[in-house]
């Protein structure tokens, strides 16, 4: 008769449902360079005059639009787990074009809640327009040559959860 081991066999589960790593991903210089090509703090100046959910214009402050855009980009592309970690990174390292800055978690949270969504829509539109103007001279591998002759575009869907 076989004896069962007391330890359960390890299950191979969905990696998206596992405990998240709390440390941010390392910065990739090529990614930073490409982000700064599409987004520069000077391109945000006209956006502060947009009339979003507020009746008054967005005034200059410590957590201005360039800082908030850099913060949101950093949260996404470096997979920062939360605002506490983002505030720590902002204080110690700085973000993209922003020098190290000491702010509270509550201030960042309140500022994110008050930013009009219209600004993000306009920013995304600007980035998409700039990326469409950039020449796409990509060298295709041999196995994709036949596919590219028959189809003008290839769409790939990722079904993983964020």
N, C-alpha and C positions, 0 to 999 in steps of 0.2 A: 504494500500500500504506500502511495506517495504522500509525503508530508507537504502541506502547503506552507509557503513562507509567510511569515507574519507581516511582511511589508507588502503593501499593494503594488501592483505593477504601475509604472508611470504611464499616464495617458498623454497622448500627443493632442493637445487642444488648440484652439484658435489663439494665435499670438496676440490678436487685438484684445482679447478678454483677460490676458494676463496682467499682473501688476506692472504698472508703468515705471520706467526708470525716471528718477527725479532730477538727474543731472542733464543739462542741455547738451545737445549735439555740438561737436566742434564746428567752428566757423570755416566755411569753404571759401577761399579767396576768389575763385572764379564766379561763385554765386554772388558774392558781395559786389564784384565788378559789374556783373550783368544787372544787378538791382540798381546800382548807382547810375548806369547808363539810361535806364528807363525812368527812374525817379530821382529828382534832385530837389533840394529844398526851395530853390527859386521857382520851380513849377507849381508850388503850393500857394504862392502869394495870391493869385486871383481867386482861389477857393475860399479864402476867409470872408469874401464878400457875398458868398452864396446865402440866400435866404432859405434855410432848411426848416427845422422845427422851431426856430427861434425868431423873435421879432427884432432883436438887436443884432448888430454885426458881431462876429467873433473877434474878441479883443486879443491883443498880444499878452501872453502869459508865459510862465515857466514851462508848462506842459502845452506848448503850442502845437500846431498841426504837423510840422516836420518831426518833432519828437514823438508824437503819437503814431505817425505813420511808421517811423523806424521801430517803435515798440511793437506794433502789431505785426510787422514783417518779421521781426526777430522772434516773436511768440510762435509764428507759424513755421518758418523755415528752420529754426533751431530746435523746434519741438519742446519749448519751455513749458513745464507742467502747470504753472499757475502764476498769478500776479506777484506773489511774494518772491519767487525766484526771478521773475522779470525785473522787479525793482532792485533786487540784489545785483543782477547783471548790469543794469543801468548805472548803479552806484559804483561798481568796481571796474567795469570794462568800457562802458559807453555803448552806444548802438550806432552802427553804420556811420552816419555823418554827425552824430551827437556825441559830444564829449561826456565823460562821466558826470552824473548829475544825481544829487541826493533829493529824493522825494518820498512821500509816504505812500503806502499801498492804497489807503483810502482816497488820496488825491488822484491817483491813476485810475482807480475804479470809478470815481465820480466823473472824471473827465471822459472816460470811455463811454459812460452812460449818456453824456450830454453832447457827444459828437453827432451831428446830423448824418443820416445814412446817405444823403444826397452827395456828400463829399466823397464817400467811398465809391459810389457809382461813377462819378466824374473821373476819379483817379484810375479806376479800372479801365474806363473807356480810353483815357490818355495812353495808358500802358499798352492796351491792345492795338491802338492806332500806330504807336511807335514800333511795336513788334511786327506789325504787318508791313511797315516800310523797310524793315531790315531785310537785306537780301538773304534768301535761304539757299545757300550754296552748300548743301550737304552731300557728301559722297556716300552713295548707297552701296551696301554690300551686294555681292553677286546674287545671293539668294533673294534679295528684294527687287532686283532689276525687272524680272518678269511681272511681278505684282504691280510695280509702278507704271509699267506700260499699259496695263489694263484698267487701272483705277487712278483717279486723280488725287484721292486722299485715302488714308488709312486711319480709322478710328479705333482706339484701344480703350476699353472700359476696365476700371479697377473696382472690384466689388468689395474691397475690404472696408471696414469701418474705421473712422478716425477716433 
